[in-house]
Amino acid sequence: MEYVFEVSGMTCGHCERAVTNALHDVDAAAKVQIDRSQNKVVVESTAERETLRHAIAEEGYQVAA
């Protein structure tokens, strides 16, 4: 399933890696695409949307509902 999240607070490559790593901790096979300029994270994963959203939020980023 593909999920799109609006994520604010990502300002650099470290932020991208932190979000990517958090999502991979939930689903190691997840495909993650991040566009900081659009505040967008696209995740292709078998995990539940809320689980992925929670993983991003746990890294300290705001995720729109």
C-alpha positions as protocol buffer text, in pm:
chain_id: "A"
residue {
  index: 1
  type: MET
  ca { x: 0 y: 0 z: 0 }
}
residue {
  index: 2
  type: GLU
  ca { x: 124 y: 351 z: -75 }
}
residue {
  index: 3
  type: TYR
  ca { x: 80 y: 623 z: 185 }
}
residue {
  index: 4
  type: VAL
  ca { x: 149 y: 994 z: 156 }
}
residue {
  index: 5
  type: PHE
  ca { x: 226 y: 1196 z: 467 }
}
residue {
  index: 6
  type: GLU
  ca { x: 261 y: 1572 z: 505 }
}
residue {
  index: 7
  type: VAL
  ca { x: 554 y: 1612 z: 743 }
}
residue {
  index: 8
  type: SER
  ca { x: 682 y: 1944 z: 873 }
}
residue {
  index: 9
  type: GLY
  ca { x: 1015 y: 2008 z: 1038 }
}
residue {
  index: 10
  type: MET
  ca { x: 1244 y: 1824 z: 796 }
}
residue {
  index: 11
  type: THR
  ca { x: 1521 y: 2069 z: 710 }
}
residue {
  index: 12
  type: CYS
  ca { x: 1825 y: 1864 z: 607 }
}
residue {
  index: 13
  type: GLY
  ca { x: 1963 y: 1531 z: 497 }
}
residue {
  index: 14
  type: HIS
  ca { x: 1990 y: 1417 z: 858 }
}
residue {
  index: 15
  type: CYS
  ca { x: 1615 y: 1471 z: 895 }
}
residue {
  index: 16
  type: GLU
  ca { x: 1551 y: 1261 z: 585 }
}
residue {
  index: 17
  type: ARG
  ca { x: 1771 y: 980 z: 717 }
}
residue {
  index: 18
  type: ALA
  ca { x: 1603 y: 990 z: 1058 }
}
residue {
  index: 19
  type: VAL
  ca { x: 1256 y: 958 z: 902 }
}
residue {
  index: 20
  type: THR
  ca { x: 1371 y: 689 z: 658 }
}
residue {
  index: 21
  type: ASN
  ca { x: 1538 y: 488 z: 934 }
}
residue {
  index: 22
  type: ALA
  ca { x: 1231 y: 516 z: 1158 }
}
residue {
  index: 23
  type: LEU
  ca { x: 1011 y: 385 z: 877 }
}
residue {
  index: 24
  type: HIS
  ca { x: 1255 y: 103 z: 801 }
}
residue {
  index: 25
  type: ASP
  ca { x: 1247 y: 6 z: 1170 }
}
residue {
  index: 26
  type: VAL
  ca { x: 873 y: -57 z: 1122 }
}
residue {
  index: 27
  type: ASP
  ca { x: 908 y: -223 z: 778 }
}
residue {
  index: 28
  type: ALA
  ca { x: 1258 y: -301 z: 656 }
}
residue {
  index: 29
  type: ALA
  ca { x: 1128 y: -351 z: 302 }
}
residue {
  index: 30
  type: ALA
  ca { x: 945 y: -17 z: 285 }
}
residue {
  index: 31
  type: LYS
  ca { x: 1019 y: 211 z: -9 }
}
residue {
  index: 32
  type: VAL
  ca { x: 1053 y: 569 z: 112 }
}
residue {
  index: 33
  type: GLN
  ca { x: 1063 y: 886 z: -97 }
}
residue {
  index: 34
  type: ILE
  ca { x: 1104 y: 1224 z: 71 }
}
residue {
  index: 35
  type: ASP
  ca { x: 1054 y: 1566 z: -84 }
}
residue {
  index: 36
  type: ARG
  ca { x: 1154 y: 1825 z: 178 }
}
residue {
  index: 37
  type: SER
  ca { x: 1054 y: 2118 z: -41 }
}
residue {
  index: 38
  type: GLN
  ca { x: 697 y: 1982 z: -52 }
}
residue {
  index: 39
  type: ASN
  ca { x: 704 y: 1850 z: 310 }
}
residue {
  index: 40
  type: LYS
  ca { x: 600 y: 1516 z: 165 }
}
residue {
  index: 41
  type: VAL
  ca { x: 692 y: 1160 z: 258 }
}
residue {
  index: 42
  type: VAL
  ca { x: 569 y: 879 z: 32 }
}
residue {
  index: 43
  type: VAL
  ca { x: 592 y: 528 z: 176 }
}
residue {
  index: 44
  type: GLU
  ca { x: 518 y: 201 z: 4 }
}
residue {
  index: 45
  type: SER
  ca { x: 475 y: -52 z: 284 }
}
residue {
  index: 46
  type: THR
  ca { x: 270 y: -341 z: 414 }
}
residue {
  index: 47
  type: ALA
  ca { x: 255 y: -177 z: 759 }
}
residue {
  index: 48
  type: GLU
  ca { x: -52 y: 10 z: 881 }
}
residue {
  index: 49
  type: ARG
  ca { x: -74 y: 383 z: 808 }
}
residue {
  index: 50
  type: GLU
  ca { x: -106 y: 477 z: 1175 }
}
residue {
  index: 51
  type: THR
  ca { x: 202 y: 271 z: 1266 }
}
residue {
  index: 52
  type: LEU
  ca { x: 407 y: 454 z: 1002 }
}
residue {
  index: 53
  type: ARG
  ca { x: 267 y: 792 z: 1108 }
}
residue {
  index: 54
  type: HIS
  ca { x: 357 y: 718 z: 1469 }
}
residue {
  index: 55
  type: ALA
  ca { x: 715 y: 622 z: 1371 }
}
residue {
  index: 56
  type: ILE
  ca { x: 763 y: 959 z: 1199 }
}
residue {
  index: 57
  type: ALA
  ca { x: 611 y: 1148 z: 1492 }
}
residue {
  index: 58
  type: GLU
  ca { x: 835 y: 962 z: 1738 }
}
residue {
  index: 59
  type: GLU
  ca { x: 1135 y: 1115 z: 1558 }
}
residue {
  index: 60
  type: GLY
  ca { x: 999 y: 1459 z: 1652 }
}
residue {
  index: 61
  type: TYR
  ca { x: 833 y: 1563 z: 1326 }
}
residue {
  index: 62
  type: GLN
  ca { x: 479 y: 1695 z: 1288 }
}
residue {
  index: 63
  type: VAL
  ca { x: 263 y: 1469 z: 1070 }
}
residue {
  index: 64
  type: ALA
  ca { x: -63 y: 1606 z: 934 }
}
residue {
  index: 65
  type: ALA
  ca { x: -358 y: 1375 z: 998 }
}
